[in-house]
Amino acid sequence: METESLNRKNSSRKSSIVNGNGDASAKLTNGDGGGDGGGEVTLKAKMSLLNGCTVIVGSIIGSGIFVSPTGVLKYTGSVNLALIVWVISGLFSMVGAYCYAELGTMITKSGADYAYIMETFGPFMAFIRLWIECMIVRPCSQAIVALTFSTYVMKPFFPECTPPEDSARLLAVCCILVLTLINCWDVKWATAVQDIFTYAKLLALVIIIATGVYQLSLGNTQYFTFENTDTKVTSIALSFYSGLFAYNGWNYLNFIIEELKDPVKNLPRAIAISCTLVTIVYVMANVSFYTILSPDEVLGSSAVAVTYAERAFGMLAWTIPVFVALSTFGAVNGILLTSSRLFYAGANNGQMPEILTMIQIQRFTPTPAVLAMALLSMLYLTVSDIFALINYVGFATWLSIGVAVLCLPWLRWAQPNLPRPIRVPMVFPIVYLIATIFVTVVPMYASPVETGYGILMILSSIPVYLVFIAWKNKPIWFQKTMGGLTQVLQKLMMVVRPKAASKVFKFAIYPSFTLVLTFDSPACLYLRTNL
């Protein structure tokens, strides 16, 4: 989706949000009449180092740590090898995050790996990455996490059975809608939610870990062996799928780098603090699980934390489903906060609908992009087997992240003089690329059906690219339709393009009525009232 805006024929219509060329005024005072000299309608750098850490931790620690131990143990066969996979998965994620740190401070645009691929390999490769991430992986993942949230919220009310499916889906929709409102209102509210629920989920894991340390002090180490280890290469590769799924989210801060204060200093710090903390927490949580639960009990459980709580806490076992619900609520917020910026970045490059480039004039948030992400997520809530869909595209996700990391050595060779505030050792991208090949190519042999579906999903992006992006001479009726739709949506959501205006005039007509006139060019006038 690329849309071409229409030329105005009547000058009396110049007082709308969109000007004669489809551009919009973007220098306005904020909603309360204040602002920094009129204030550009653009994404603001409001996020501190602490906010950055909580975004990463909150995005990583979702439902994965509470369900992935079963998948890791299933393919490794032994507890000790499973713990090794958890450690390596954490190190793998940290290496990738540092590669992203160099790319993120060198290419300081929202969109993270999408922006890096765009700058390095051009629009076609970037669109494939954008299509997979925006249309399938992110909304599908958010739907799954929202369903996990609703299931665990309802679990205490249905202790002997699975909560009703329709009720769980309805509660998942409510979760997404509440967080959509928060993200549309103010990025500070969104990061505040992230902070609060990150602390809540860490508290839950601290309780589990503290209980595990106590069990270790009692000598409960009988399950920590290499017995029944599965040494097949394909099995080990598939075990990393479950482990890496739990760590997914380490790259999310790069999607909102424009909103991070002093990213050159704070981005690598946030990565180091967050990835180290998450790895320690994950490994210790798994150690705690195996101090009480046998491998057979873990393999037979779909929610290891709940099974662990039933054994460890007795009458207080209901607390763990509550903490899991808090954890997943924060994870939904983290996905929504960062994914909406990916829509925004893609639209800025003309690879998604024009409306997604726009910023709400009073809240300074990418409202259209947030709403698009929420709608897609709720659409996926209607799919019956959404977990299978995620498995189909799992290999494609890691393949595309590997392509993004490939940008680093490519740019070192092709553009050695680019400013690099952060420069990582070349061994980092090399190790990461080798590991990426291992976790993507080997499962193709082990799971050809799921891989085949993933390939089909990737190929589906090609006709979309050819029709909506590569084809420039679209029919006039198509251009008019899309241009008119964009204007209607702009007026409904009160959004404009992030472009500075030349003059802003304010008139206090009445104590409760302020008239704001913004002139972007002779052909653009925007009128706003503050009641």
TILOVO-669653 format. One record per residue (C-alpha): residue in three letters; y, x, z. Coordinates in steps of 0.1 Angstrom, whole numbers, padded with zeros to 4 digits, always signed. Example, Ala and Ser with C-alpha at 12.3 -4.5 7.8 and 13.67 -1.06 7.14 Angstrom:
! residues 2
Ala-0045+0123+0078
Ser-0011+0137+0071
//
This chain:
! residues 531
Met+0000+0000+0000
Glu+0032+0011-0014
Thr+0059-0015-0019
Glu+0091-0013-0038
Ser+0120-0032-0023
Leu+0141-0054-0045
Asn+0178-0050-0056
Arg+0201-0077-0042
Lys+0218-0099-0067
Asn+0241-0117-0043
Ser+0265-0097-0021
Ser+0266-0126+0004
Arg+0231-0117+0014
Lys+0241-0082+0025
Ser+0241-0092+0061
Ser+0204-0091+0064
Ile+0182-0064+0079
Val+0173-0049+0046
Asn+0200-0036+0022
Gly+0202-0037-0015
Asn+0178-0008-0020
Gly+0153-0018+0007
Asp+0168+0007+0032
Ala+0178-0004+0066
Ser+0204+0005+0091
Ala+0189+0025+0120
Lys+0217+0036+0143
Leu+0222+0009+0169
Thr+0230+0006+0205
Asn+0200-0003+0227
Gly+0192-0038+0239
Asp+0216-0037+0268
Gly+0246-0026+0249
Gly+0242+0010+0261
Gly+0228+0039+0243
Asp+0235+0074+0234
Gly+0263+0071+0211
Gly+0248+0043+0193
Gly+0214+0058+0194
Glu+0192+0062+0163
Val+0164+0037+0159
Thr+0136+0063+0161
Leu+0108+0074+0183
Lys+0122+0090+0214
Ala+0109+0120+0232
Lys+0102+0103+0266
Met+0068+0118+0276
Ser+0066+0145+0302
Leu+0038+0171+0307
Leu+0022+0147+0332
Asn+0024+0118+0308
Gly+0008+0140+0281
Cys-0020+0150+0305
Thr-0027+0114+0314
Val-0027+0103+0278
Ile-0054+0128+0270
Val-0074+0122+0301
Gly-0070+0085+0298
Ser-0080+0085+0262
Ile-0111+0107+0268
Ile-0124+0091+0299
Gly-0133+0056+0289
Ser-0167+0040+0288
Gly-0184+0071+0274
Ile-0192+0089+0307
Phe-0207+0057+0321
Val-0231+0051+0292
Ser-0235+0084+0272
Pro-0257+0102+0298
Thr-0286+0081+0285
Gly-0280+0091+0249
Val-0277+0128+0257
Leu-0309+0128+0278
Lys-0328+0108+0252
Tyr-0325+0136+0226
Thr-0326+0167+0249
Gly-0356+0155+0269
Ser-0347+0175+0301
Val-0319+0173+0326
Asn-0309+0210+0324
Leu-0305+0210+0287
Ala-0286+0177+0289
Leu-0261+0194+0313
Ile-0258+0223+0289
Val-0249+0199+0261
Trp-0222+0183+0283
Val-0207+0218+0289
Ile-0208+0228+0253
Ser-0193+0195+0242
Gly-0164+0201+0265
Leu-0159+0236+0252
Phe-0162+0224+0216
Ser-0135+0198+0223
Met-0112+0223+0239
Val-0115+0248+0210
Gly-0107+0219+0186
Ala-0077+0209+0207
Tyr-0063+0244+0207
Cys-0066+0245+0169
Tyr-0047+0212+0168
Ala-0021+0227+0191
Glu-0012+0254+0165
Leu-0012+0227+0138
Gly+0008+0203+0159
Thr+0036+0227+0167
Met+0037+0240+0131
Ile+0036+0206+0115
Thr+0056+0185+0140
Lys+0050+0150+0126
Ser+0033+0120+0141
Gly-0001+0114+0127
Ala-0019+0145+0139
Asp-0048+0155+0116
Tyr-0036+0130+0090
Ala-0003+0148+0088
Tyr-0020+0182+0087
Ile-0043+0172+0058
Met-0014+0157+0040
Glu+0006+0189+0042
Thr-0023+0211+0033
Phe-0046+0193+0008
Gly-0023+0166-0005
Pro-0022+0127-0004
Phe-0057+0119-0017
Met-0076+0138+0010
Ala-0051+0125+0036
Phe-0056+0089+0026
Ile-0094+0092+0029
Arg-0089+0104+0065
Leu-0063+0077+0071
Trp-0085+0049+0057
Ile-0115+0059+0078
Glu-0095+0063+0110
Cys-0072+0033+0107
Met-0094+0007+0091
Ile-0127+0014+0108
Val-0130+0040+0136
Arg-0099+0033+0157
Pro-0099-0006+0157
Cys-0137-0007+0160
Ser-0137+0018+0189
Gln-0109-0002+0206
Ala-0129-0034+0202
Ile-0160-0018+0218
Val-0140-0004+0247
Ala-0123-0038+0253
Leu-0157-0055+0253
Thr-0170-0029+0278
Phe-0140-0037+0299
Ser-0146-0075+0298
Thr-0184-0070+0305
Tyr-0178-0050+0336
Val-0150-0073+0349
Met-0175-0102+0346
Lys-0205-0083+0359
Pro-0199-0091+0396
Phe-0199-0128+0388
Phe-0232-0125+0369
Pro-0252-0101+0390
Glu-0286-0112+0378
Cys-0279-0116+0341
Thr-0257-0104+0312
Pro-0223-0121+0311
Pro-0218-0148+0284
Glu-0210-0132+0251
Asp-0182-0156+0241
Ser-0165-0153+0275
Ala-0167-0115+0273
Arg-0151-0115+0238
Leu-0124-0139+0249
Leu-0115-0116+0278
Ala-0115-0086+0255
Val-0090-0104+0233
Cys-0068-0110+0264
Cys-0070-0073+0273
Ile-0059-0063+0238
Leu-0030-0088+0238
Val-0017-0078+0272
Leu-0017-0041+0262
Thr-0001-0049+0229
Leu+0028-0066+0246
Ile+0032-0036+0269
Asn+0032-0011+0240
Cys+0056-0032+0220
Trp+0080-0035+0249
Asp+0085+0001+0260
Val+0067+0034+0256
Lys+0075+0042+0292
Trp+0056+0010+0302
Ala+0026+0021+0281
Thr+0026+0056+0296
Ala+0030+0041+0331
Val-0001+0020+0325
Gln-0019+0051+0313
Asp-0009+0070+0344
Ile-0020+0043+0368
Phe-0054+0036+0352
Thr-0061+0073+0347
Tyr-0057+0078+0384
Ala-0080+0048+0391
Lys-0108+0060+0368
Leu-0105+0095+0383
Leu-0109+0080+0417
Ala-0141+0062+0406
Leu-0155+0095+0393
Val-0144+0114+0425
Ile-0164+0088+0446
Ile-0194+0094+0424
Ile-0191+0131+0425
Ala-0185+0132+0463
Thr-0217+0112+0467
Gly-0235+0136+0444
Val-0223+0167+0463
Tyr-0235+0151+0495
Gln-0269+0145+0479
Leu-0270+0181+0468
Ser-0264+0192+0503
Leu-0294+0173+0513
Gly-0315+0192+0488
Asn-0320+0165+0462
Thr-0324+0188+0432
Gln-0360+0179+0421
Tyr-0349+0166+0387
Phe-0329+0197+0376
Thr-0355+0213+0354
Phe-0362+0221+0317
Glu-0394+0200+0318
Asn-0400+0179+0286
Thr-0372+0197+0267
Asp-0370+0187+0230
Thr-0363+0218+0210
Lys-0361+0202+0175
Val-0328+0211+0158
Thr-0322+0175+0147
Ser-0327+0161+0182
Ile-0302+0186+0197
Ala-0276+0177+0170
Leu-0280+0140+0178
Ser-0276+0147+0215
Phe-0242+0162+0207
Tyr-0232+0129+0191
Ser-0235+0112+0224
Gly-0218+0140+0243
Leu-0190+0143+0219
Phe-0185+0106+0218
Ala-0177+0107+0255
Tyr-0151+0135+0248
Asn-0135+0116+0219
Gly-0098+0114+0224
Trp-0089+0150+0230
Asn-0067+0150+0198
Tyr-0048+0118+0206
Leu-0017+0135+0221
Asn-0011+0151+0187
Phe-0006+0116+0173
Ile+0025+0111+0194
Ile+0038+0147+0194
Glu+0073+0134+0184
Glu+0075+0116+0217
Leu+0065+0146+0238
Lys+0092+0165+0255
Asp+0092+0203+0246
Pro+0059+0201+0227
Val+0057+0239+0221
Lys+0054+0244+0258
Asn+0038+0211+0270
Leu+0012+0205+0243
Pro-0010+0236+0250
Arg-0005+0231+0287
Ala-0016+0194+0285
Ile-0046+0204+0264
Ala-0057+0232+0289
Ile-0052+0210+0320
Ser-0068+0179+0305
Cys-0098+0193+0287
Thr-0107+0216+0317
Leu-0104+0187+0341
Val-0124+0163+0320
Thr-0152+0189+0314
Ile-0155+0196+0351
Val-0155+0159+0360
Tyr-0181+0150+0333
Val-0205+0178+0343
Met-0202+0170+0380
Ala-0206+0133+0374
Asn-0239+0140+0355
Val-0251+0163+0382
Ser-0244+0135+0407
Phe-0263+0110+0386
Tyr-0294+0132+0387
Thr-0293+0138+0424
Ile-0305+0102+0429
Leu-0318+0089+0395
Ser-0349+0102+0378
Pro-0348+0110+0340
Asp-0369+0078+0335
Glu-0344+0057+0354
Val-0315+0071+0334
Leu-0333+0065+0301
Gly-0340+0029+0311
Ser-0304+0022+0320
Ser-0277+0009+0296
Ala-0250+0016+0322
Val-0260+0046+0343
Ala-0231+0043+0367
Val-0241+0008+0377
Thr-0277+0019+0383
Tyr-0265+0048+0403
Ala-0242+0026+0424
Glu-0271+0002+0432
Arg-0291+0031+0445
Ala-0263+0049+0463
Phe-0239+0023+0477
Gly-0260-0007+0484
Met-0238-0036+0493
Leu-0208-0018+0479
Ala-0224-0014+0445
Trp-0200-0040+0430
Thr-0171-0015+0433
Ile-0184+0007+0404
Pro-0182-0021+0378
Val-0146-0027+0389
Phe-0138+0010+0385
Val-0155+0011+0351
Ala-0133-0019+0341
Leu-0102+0000+0352
Ser-0114+0030+0332
Thr-0119+0011+0300
Phe-0086-0008+0304
Gly-0068+0025+0304
Ala-0089+0037+0275
Val-0079+0007+0254
Asn-0043+0014+0262
Gly-0047+0050+0252
Ile-0063+0041+0218
Leu-0036+0015+0211
Leu-0007+0038+0221
Thr-0019+0067+0198
Ser-0035+0047+0170
Ser-0003+0027+0163
Arg+0014+0060+0156
Leu-0012+0069+0130
Phe-0004+0036+0112
Tyr+0033+0046+0115
Ala+0027+0081+0101
Gly+0006+0068+0072
Ala+0033+0042+0062
Asn+0060+0069+0063
Asn+0041+0087+0036
Gly+0038+0056+0015
Gln+0001+0052+0021
Met+0002+0020+0041
Pro+0025-0011+0039
Glu+0062-0003+0042
Ile+0066-0026+0072
Leu+0046-0002+0093
Thr+0073+0025+0090
Met+0097+0003+0110
Ile+0110+0005+0145
Gln+0121-0024+0168
Ile+0158-0022+0171
Gln+0160-0029+0208
Arg+0128-0014+0222
Phe+0126+0016+0199
Thr+0088+0011+0195
Pro+0067+0009+0163
Thr+0060-0028+0169
Pro+0045-0036+0134
Ala+0021-0007+0137
Val+0011-0017+0173
Leu+0005-0053+0161
Ala-0015-0042+0131
Met-0038-0021+0153
Ala-0043-0050+0177
Leu-0051-0075+0149
Leu-0077-0053+0134
Ser-0093-0047+0168
Met-0095-0084+0174
Leu-0110-0089+0139
Tyr-0138-0065+0148
Leu-0145-0085+0179
Thr-0161-0111+0156
Val-0187-0086+0143
Ser-0221-0091+0160
Asp-0234-0055+0158
Ile-0202-0034+0161
Phe-0221-0005+0178
Ala-0241+0001+0147
Leu-0209+0002+0127
Ile-0196+0030+0149
Asn-0228+0050+0144
Tyr-0224+0047+0107
Val-0190+0063+0107
Gly-0196+0088+0135
Phe-0205+0117+0112
Ala-0175+0109+0090
Thr-0152+0111+0119
Trp-0163+0146+0128
Leu-0163+0156+0092
Ser-0127+0146+0088
Ile-0117+0164+0120
Gly-0135+0195+0106
Val-0114+0192+0074
Ala-0082+0190+0096
Val-0093+0222+0114
Leu-0099+0238+0080
Cys-0061+0234+0075
Leu-0055+0261+0100
Pro-0072+0291+0082
Trp-0061+0277+0048
Leu-0024+0277+0059
Arg-0028+0311+0074
Trp-0038+0323+0040
Ala-0016+0301+0017
Gln+0016+0300+0038
Pro+0015+0330+0062
Asn+0053+0328+0068
Leu+0053+0293+0083
Pro+0067+0294+0118
Arg+0039+0292+0143
Pro+0051+0287+0179
Ile+0014+0287+0190
Arg-0010+0310+0173
Val-0047+0308+0182
Pro-0073+0335+0175
Met-0090+0330+0141
Val-0123+0329+0158
Phe-0114+0294+0172
Pro-0113+0275+0139
Ile-0143+0295+0125
Val-0165+0286+0155
Tyr-0153+0250+0153
Leu-0161+0247+0116
Ile-0196+0261+0121
Ala-0202+0237+0149
Thr-0188+0208+0128
Ile-0212+0216+0100
Phe-0241+0215+0125
Val-0232+0182+0140
Thr-0226+0165+0107
Val-0251+0179+0082
Val-0282+0180+0105
Pro-0279+0143+0115
Met-0278+0134+0078
Tyr-0314+0145+0076
Ala-0323+0129+0109
Ser-0306+0095+0103
Pro-0302+0091+0065
Val-0296+0053+0066
Glu-0266+0055+0090
Thr-0252+0085+0071
Gly-0255+0065+0039
Tyr-0235+0037+0052
Gly-0209+0062+0064
Ile-0207+0077+0029
Leu-0202+0042+0014
Met-0173+0036+0038
Ile-0157+0068+0028
Leu-0161+0060-0009
Ser-0145+0026-0004
Ser-0112+0043+0001
Ile-0111+0056-0035
Pro-0105+0023-0053
Val-0079+0014-0027
Tyr-0061+0047-0033
Leu-0062+0043-0071
Val-0049+0007-0071
Phe-0023+0007-0043
Ile-0011+0043-0043
Ala-0019+0063-0074
Trp-0009+0033-0097
Lys+0029+0035-0098
Asn+0038+0010-0125
Lys+0027-0022-0108
Pro+0036-0056-0122
Ile+0071-0070-0113
Trp+0056-0101-0096
Phe+0035-0079-0073
Gln+0066-0058-0063
Lys+0086-0090-0057
Thr+0059-0105-0036
Met+0054-0075-0014
Gly+0091-0068-0011
Gly+0098-0104+0000
Leu+0070-0104+0025
Thr+0083-0071+0040
Gln+0118-0086+0044
Val+0104-0118+0061
Leu+0083-0096+0086
Gln+0114-0075+0093
Lys+0134-0105+0103
Leu+0106-0119+0124
Met+0101-0087+0144
Met+0137-0074+0143
Val+0126-0040+0129
Val+0143-0014+0107
Arg+0135+0019+0091
Pro+0142+0050+0113
Lys+0173+0061+0094
Ala+0206+0070+0109
Ala+0236+0048+0102
Ser+0271+0061+0095
Lys+0292+0037+0116
Val+0287+0014+0145
Phe+0313-0011+0157
Lys+0310-0032+0189
Phe+0332-0062+0197
Ala+0332-0078+0231
Ile+0340-0114+0220
Tyr+0330-0130+0253
Pro+0315-0116+0285
Ser+0281-0128+0275
Phe+0284-0122+0238
Thr+0287-0088+0221
Leu+0289-0084+0183
Val+0275-0052+0169
Leu+0281-0043+0133
Thr+0263-0014+0117
Phe+0272+0000+0083
Asp+0247+0022+0067
Ser+0263+0022+0032
Pro+0286-0001+0012
Ala+0255-0022+0005
Cys+0243-0026+0040
Leu+0255-0046+0069
Tyr+0235-0054+0100
Leu+0247-0079+0126
Arg+0233-0081+0161
Thr+0243-0102+0191
Asn+0236-0095+0227
Leu+0234-0128+0246
//
